[in-house]
C-alpha cells in the first residue's frame, strides 16, 4: 500500500483477486493495482477506461466528459474521487514465489511507465484503466456554524481549507 498524502493526492493498493489460485494463468485471477484519489492525479495515469464492462482507449472526448462531471459535482460542493486499476500479468507478478513489490522506494522509479527488470519491486502506476468517478456528499459537522459564529464574535477571522 502507498498511503494517501497531500503531496501525491492518491492512495495505491495491490490486492490478490483470487487467493485460492496460487499459480494463476489469467490476470483476472492474479493481483490488481488499485489507485484512488484526486481525479486530476488518477486520470493522468490512465490510458484506458471501463465502458459498459469493456476496456476502451481513453479519448479526448472521454476526458472532456470526465472533466465536465468533475466540475459539476465539485460545483455542488461534493468531494470527487477517481478510481483506476490495472490487472497484473501472472507471468511477471507471481504469487508462488511471491513477487516482492517495493512500495517504499516507488518515488525513485515513479516515472517508469514500462516494466524494467533492473528496477527491483517495480509495479505499474501508469497505463491504468479508469473505473470511474465517485461523488461524495461531505458536509461540515453539525456544530460548525456555531463554532464559526463564536470565533467571529471573538474577533477571529475564519478561513475554510478543503482537502485531506
Steps between C-alpha positions, in 0.01 A plus 500: 500500500604857428304721741324818395694821548431860403817490290392218265121524551438130448510168682615174340441143607585165345244227559488128425172453316488122541684379810398139428705501177871482587629470141256696284509472123273803441537857626143494638615241755817686589572824682370844402638847563222734622546877505260743669530874534464845352361467147774714346769273649332167424384579145851616411615140559225339288511402133174304489164504674220258578189559286209256516728233644761536225842666504520781242770752412464824693429771242492880510120474492501276806730742680260788426206300640699406810606861559139619456377245758780591739420872464126441546542294817768732637271797434237331716751495787558127474829319533591315180733201490624308198567127504729302269650154480744285314497124481847358557648245262535173696813404305681802650313568826498153647332380817723192532771607556363832621604799290667753732316828437699804611255757636776678693728615214231561238581874479842415357335328200160674498543617139591155361197410290606155385633193679877506543660193660784726621257672740442256788143500629363714215128491434288700255370840604432615141282374217226426749133444418268771632209333678306817571434800718319498832337809643460517876291741700742608770322771701653684795426364845171620651664730755729682256265797452488565877878470529556741209257752653679480839838553333376801304347652815839459667666691214655195335503493120377159383643346183378165364767270357379202299677175424655228707 
